[in-house]
């Protein structure tokens, strides 16, 4: 996990921007593992969370300032809920990519602001904002363009449903994280969420007796967990200590763009026209909403 480097002449803000860009770059690439790996989403997520958890244990042993401690047993119960939500999010995300394409999975997952818009005021007893409703309308329009019809035999439709489930579970996870913010160090939170996600998946893998991945897939799973999960989260968390969350949110909007570009270069996947237009609507609406929010609340 990145640590402050006082030897460089770059400002903390510049280093923060670099770290956020690296994190989003890695997040964008992670979706391709749904195509690289020859195993079920259950094994993909289990492997990802196990290797990420082990990496975070090593990291915290090297940097004791981020000890893996919780204040109360109640905190562990919150992390268990978050871990299950994280597992559901990644399961549906990789299912969307395996059933359809990287582009469909990433674009429909990016619909999570639509769910946040309507759930956040209920969770936190806040008023609806006009900009949020406009964003939701634009995101919904983008989803309509991506989903060709309601025929579940259509791979794009089925992939879109999985992608929307991924966006919904991610939205709920974000709201739970907001409620429990500042209860412990972010690295500790990332560790416990990955740990409980892994634990929640062991039972179905054992019961269903799903064939374990081979040596090649295990190598890829370790890469996914160590580099594209633990390292990516570490870069993102460290970057957030140096730049505004809104700025990071704008950069995070590039994740589907990176993923679609990588899928084109490495897998030869070319999204159809309606998928691209829908993606532009969704991503543009989210980034535009962040910019408008920033102008209203510059501090």
Secondary structure, DSSP 8 states (H G I E B T S, - for coil): -----TTS-S-HHHHHHHHHHHHHHHHHHHTTHHHH--S-HHHHHHHHHHHHHHHHHHHHHH-GGG----SSHHHHHHHHHHHHHHHHHHHHHHHHHHHS-HHHHHHHHTTHHHHHHHHHHHHHT----HHHHHHHHHHHHHHHHH---S-TTSHHHHHHHHHHHHHHHHHHHHHHHHHTTTSS-HHHHHHHHHHHHHHHHHHHHHHHT-----HHHHHHHHHHHIIIIIIHHHHHHHHHTTS-HHHHHHHHTTHHHHHHHHHHHHH-----HHHHHHHHHHHHHHHHHHHHHHHH---
